[in-house]
């Protein structure tokens, strides 16, 4: 996959939501955001910022005693991040979550989408997925874990690099078509890819082409729902869909995921950074609350928390400026 320099966000007098950008230097259609989000008006509950914080908070969608009392601070490095994501996912599994999301920047813990080159960000995700799988998947479950990459070429790259010598099953969501240069690909029928012994599916960064998340929905509906299987979406940049990045008029099926698939999903680990004079970070580690953090001289300070995920616009325009 060719690489090119990725744009960096400029410093503005207010925090701005860092809308994900398509990878540079790749054969794909680029879509412009032509929609805006509705404004929100609600009272914000500031979180406890007095040194020790130990929130005994359930997930907004409910949790059992297995996960009560666990709370995490912002990680100091990627090793700490992966350990937090591992524990959060384990607690979500104990709470019988079937569809989970893990989302964080790969070009640096304080970076935003677009800070790194598109191909480099994907490579970073691939390597971090391998590290996550190594600490999360037990040896006896390795051959029952199927990892889906966006397309067949990514599977080849994975086998030659990050996943070389691993026993994980590597698969793909889409395959090239005659019109690949125009952004068109052929969907892969999920019923033909899944095997009876599969127990866990992990989908790697399904955001390069709009069809990829539609295939993920098919995978969940046909192979996960009403079974004991689990599905984790890893760095899928789902905020594109949540925020209306793809206009519903042109992408009705993709936009519908916010009402059909996303309500069934638990975001178990999430980091999104905001740049600007009053920038900050939206952070969640299951089953803790959603926190808005601001970086200070001695680390991160929590300025707000709530049970449900706030929109990026809400954080950028309401929560951070008023904190």
N, C-alpha and C positions, 0 to 999 in steps of 0.2 A: 504494500500500500504506500504510495508516494507521500512524502511529508513536505510540509511547508510551514512557515512561521505563522503562529496563531496570534490573533489580536489580543491586546491586554486592555482591561477596563481602565478608563481614566478616573482620576480622583475628582469627585463632585462634592458640592456643599451639603448634599443629603445622601443618605444611603440609597442605593439603587439595587433592585433585584437583578441578579446576574443571570439573564436568560440564556439557556444552553444554546450553543452554536454548533452547526454541523461541522464535522471534521473537514479540514482543508486538504486540497490536493487529491480529492477522491472523485470518481465518476458517480455523481449523484445529483438529483435535482435539489436546489436550495430554495426553501420556502420562507417567505417573509411573514412576520407576525402582523396580522391585520386586525386583530381583535384586542379589546381591552377588558379588564376584569371589573366586576361590579365593586363598588366601594362598600366597606364594612364599617359598622359602628357598634362597638361593644366596650364594656369596661374591662380594663386589663388588670389582672391580679399580679402584683410584683412578687417575685419569689424571695425566699429567705437567702440573703447574701452574707450571713454572718459566719464566715469561716467554715464550720462543719455543717454539711447539709446531708441529711439522710431521709429522703422522701419515701414514705411508705405509700406509694400511689399505684393504683391499678391502671391498666391500659384503658383508653376510652371505650374500647370494645369489650372490656371485661377480662378478668384474669383470675386465676386461682391463687391460693396461698403459696403455691410454689414460687411465685414471682414477686410477692409483696415484699417491700423493703429494700430492693436492689436499686441503687442509683449510681450513676457514673459521672465523673467529671470529664471535661474535654481532654482527649488523649494527648500525650506529649510527643508521640511518634507513631509510625504506622504499625509497629509491633503491638503497642498498647491499643491502637484502634482495632486491630484484628482480634485481639483477645476480648475486647468489649463486644465486638460484633458477634463473636463466637458465643459468649455467655448470653447475650440478648437473644440470639437465635435459639439456643438451648432452652431458655425460659419460655420462649414463644411456642416451641414444640410441646413443652409440658402443658401449656395452656391450650393445646390442640389447634394451633393456628396452621392452616394448610397453605396459604398463599402469603408470602413474605417479601418485603422489599428491603434491600441494603443499598444505601446511596451515600457516596462521599467523594470528594475531589481526589484526583490521582496525581496532580502536578505539584502537590504540596498541601499541607493541611490548611493553609490560609488562602489557597488559590480558588479561583472560580473557573467555570467552564470557558474555555477559550484561552486561558493563560498559557496552556501548553499546546504543542502541535497536535493536531487531530490523531495522527497515527501513533504518536508517542503516548497520548492519553489512553488509547485503546490497548497498547502494549503494556502500559502500567497497570491497567485493569486486569489484563490477562495474568500478569505475574502475581498480583495481589489475590486474585481468585485462587490461584494454585496454592499460595501460602495459607489462605483461609481454609481451603479444602484439606490441607495437610493437618491442620490443628482441629478441624471440626468433624471431619468424617473419620470414623473409626476404621481400622484395617479391614474388619470383616464386612464393612459396608461399601468399600471402595468400588467393587465390581457391580454394585447395585445403584451406583450414582451415575447419572447421565448428565453431562454438561453440554448445553446447546450454545453454539456460537452463531453470530449473525448469518454467516454463509460458509460454504464448503472450503473456500480458500483460507478462512480463519482457522478452520480445523487443522489444515495442513501446517499452517504457521505454528499453531499450538503444539502439535506433535513434534515439531522440529526445535521448539524452544522451551517455554515454561512447563509444558506437560510431557516433555520427552522422558520416556521410560516409565510413566505413570500408568496405573491400571484403570483409571477412570474411563468411562465410556464417553467419547467425544462425538458430538453430533452437530447438526446445523439446522437453522430455521428456514432458510431460503437458498435457492440456487440460481445461477445466472441464466438470463434468457437472451434471445437475439437482440432485445432492445435495452440491454444493460447500460449502454452509454447514455440512455435517456432516463435512467433511474428506475427502470422496470426490472423486476425479478419474478421468478416463479416460486410460489409458496410450496412448501413441502408438506404432504399430508401427514399429520402427526400420528395417526393410527398406524401408519406403516413404519414409523421410527421407534415407537415405544415397544419394549419387551416386557413380558409378564413379570420378570424378576426385578424390574426397576422399582426403586423405592423413593429416591430423591432426584428431583430435577433442579438444576441450577442453570439459569439463563444469563448469559454474559452480554452485557451492554447492548440490548436490542433497540438502538435508537438511530442507526445509520440510515435505514430505509423505513418508510411509514408502514410497510407490510409486516415488519418484524413483530411489532406488538400485537397485531391481529393474529399472527400465528401463535403467539404466547397465549392469547385468550383461547384459541382453539385447543392448545395443549392442555390448559387447565380444565376446560369443559369436557374434553374427551378422555383425558388420562388421569386427572387428579380429583376432580369433584366426585363425591360419593365413593371415594376409595380411601385407603390409609396413606396414600402417597403425599409428598410435600413438594412445593415448588418455591424456589427463591429467585427473585429477579435482582441481579447484581449490577449496580450502576446503569440502570436503564434510562436515566434522565427523564423520569416520568413527569417532572414538572413542566415539560413541554406540553404535555396533554392537559395537565391540571390547569395551566395558565391560559389555555386557548391559543397557544403558539400555532397550532394547526386549525384554521377556521373551519367551523362545523359545516359551513355551506359546501366547502370543497372536500372535506374529510369527515363525513357524517359517522362512518363506522369507527374511526379512530377517536373522535370526540365522544362517542357513546361509551367508551371504556370508563369514563369518569362515573357513569351511572350503572354500568353492568359489571365490570371486573374490579374496579378499585374499591368499592364498598366491601368486597370480600377479602381485601388485602390488609395486612398489618405491616406498617413500616417499623421494622424492628431496630434499624440503625440508620441514622441520617445526619449528614452535615451539609449545610449550604451557607456559603459566605457571602456577605454583602460588602461592597466597597463604597468608599465615600468618607466624608468628614465624620459622619455618625454611622459608620459601618458596624458590622457585628456578625454574628453567626446564629443560625437556627440549628439546634442540636436536639437529637432524641436518641436515647438508648433504652430499649424496651426492658421493663414495663414502666419506666419513669415517664414523667411529663415532658411535653415539648418545652424547650427552654430557648430564650433569646439571650445570647451571651455577648458581652463586650470585652474586648481584650484590653487589659490595663498593664501597668508596669510590673505587677506581681502575678500576672496570669489572667485568666478569664473570670469575669464577674457576671453572675446571672442577674439580669435586669427585669426579666418577665418569664412567667411560665403559665401553661394552660394544658388542659387535658386533650384537646383536639388540635390537629395540625392547622396552624394559621396559614393563610396564603402568603406567598412571597411579597405580594404588593402590600398586604396588611403589615407585615414586618417592616418593610422598607419605608413605608409612608406614614405609618401610625405608631408602631411600637418603638422602633429605634429613635425616631426624632423626639418622642415624648419622654424618653427614659433619661 
